[in-house]
Amino acid sequence: MSFSPKIIADLCKDPVPILNRGYRAKERIADRRERIESWRQIAESITVNPEHSGGSGGGPSNKVEKCVLGIMELEEEILDEIEEIKSLESENSKIIAAFVKDPNYTRILELRYLSYKRWEEIAVCMGYTFRWTQTLHSRALQELKDNAAKSSAA
């Protein structure tokens, strides 16, 4: 598997920002879902006043339409983010497979950067203490960095 020289250089410096890209995309999706809920609440709070339901374009139906359009735009952005997450997770999986050979290191990186588990969850899942989980993670990142550096020198 070949990676761009920029990805290799970034992995040699600090692989965490590269590996965390999927997590950041998931955060953006959560933010958009909150905004959708806000738009829905606004749309549901708009009521029709029969005295002012003339033909002007600023009536409640126009406001509801703006809310619905806002919701639709955010849902499209979420779909785009989901596609990006799939791509990032695939690339992260390939990075881990290419540069990490130890199965414990591989497992800890997959749990953290592909399954988005918290440290406590990883420790329980692997049957280790929290501190040992942190130590293994540091060693896994070092192996990844070392092997990425070797591949760039080759």
N, C-alpha and C positions, 0 to 999 in steps of 0.2 A: 504494500500500500504506500503510495507516495502522497506527501502533504506539501502544501505550498511552503516556500522558504520562510514566509512571514509566520505561519503557524508554528513551524519548527523553532524559529527564533524565539517566539513568545513562550513556547513550551519549555525551552531551555532556561529562560529567565524565571518565569512563574506560571506554572500550568493552571493554577486555580481560576484566573479570569476566563481562560478558554473553556475549562470544564464547567464553569458556572453559567455559561450563556443560556442554557436551557432553563435553569432556575429563574434567571432574570426575565426570560420570556413568559414563564408561568406567572410571575408577579405582575407583569403588564396585563396579562389576561384577567387576573383577579381584579385589577384596577378598573379595567373596562367593564367587567361584570357589575361592579359597584355603580359605575356611571349609568349602565343600562337600568339598574334598579331605580336609581334616582330619576331617570327619564320616565320610567313607568309610573312612579309615584306622582310625578308632575302631571302626566297625562290623565291619570285616574282622578286627580283633584280638580281638573277643569270641568266646570259645570255650565250648562246652558241656561241663560237668563232669557225667558221668552220676550221680554220687553226690548232687548237689545239684539235680537237674532235677525237683524236686517241683512241686507246684501253686502255689507262692508267686509273686506277681506281679513279683518282682524278678529273675527269671532272665534268662539271656542273650537269649532271644527278645524279652523286653520291652525290653532295652537296645538291641538291634538296631532294634526298632520305633521307639524314640525317635530314634535316629540317622537312620533313613529319613525320619521326619517332619521332622526338622531340615533334611535335604537338600531335601525337597520345598518347605518354606517358603522357603529360600534361592533355589531355582530359580524360584519365583513372583516373588520380589523382583527377580530378574534380568530376567525377562520384563517387569515393570513398568518397570525402568530402560531397557530397550531401547526401549520405547514412548516414554519420555521423551526419549531420545536422538534418535529420529526426529523428534519434535516440535521439539526444540531446534535440530537441524541444519536443519530446514526454516525456522525463524525466522531463524537465522543467515544462511542463504542469502538470504533476503528482505532482511535488514538490509544485507548487503554489496551486493546488487543496487540497493537504493534509495539508498544513501548514498555509494557508491564508483563513480566513472566511469572512472578510469584502468585500462586492462586489466592492467597490471603490478601495480597495487595490488590489484585484484580477485583476481588469481591468487595472490599471496602470502598474502592473507587466507584464501582458500579452502584452500590447501595447509595452512596452519597450523590453522585453526579448523573445517574440515570434514573434512580428511583426516588431521588430527592428526600432521602431519609434524614432525620435529625440524628445528632451524635448519639443520643441516648438510645434511639431505636436501633442504630447500627450495633451498638455495644450489646444490646439484648439479642439481636438477630444472630450475631456472631459468637455469643457466649463469652464475651470479654468484658473487662472493666472499662469504664469510661476512659480512664487514663491510658490504658493499653491500646484502646481504639485510636486515640489521638496519636500515640506513638507509631502505630502501624500506618496510619494515614500519612504522617510525615515521611516515613520510610518509603511508602508507595510513591509519593510525589517525588522524592529524591531519585528513586529508580526510574521513574518516567522521565525526569529531567536528564539524568545521565544517559539513558538510552536514546533520547531525542538528540542530545549533543553528539553522541557517537554516530548517529545516522546522518547528521549534517556534515560531519567530518569525512564521511565515506564518499 
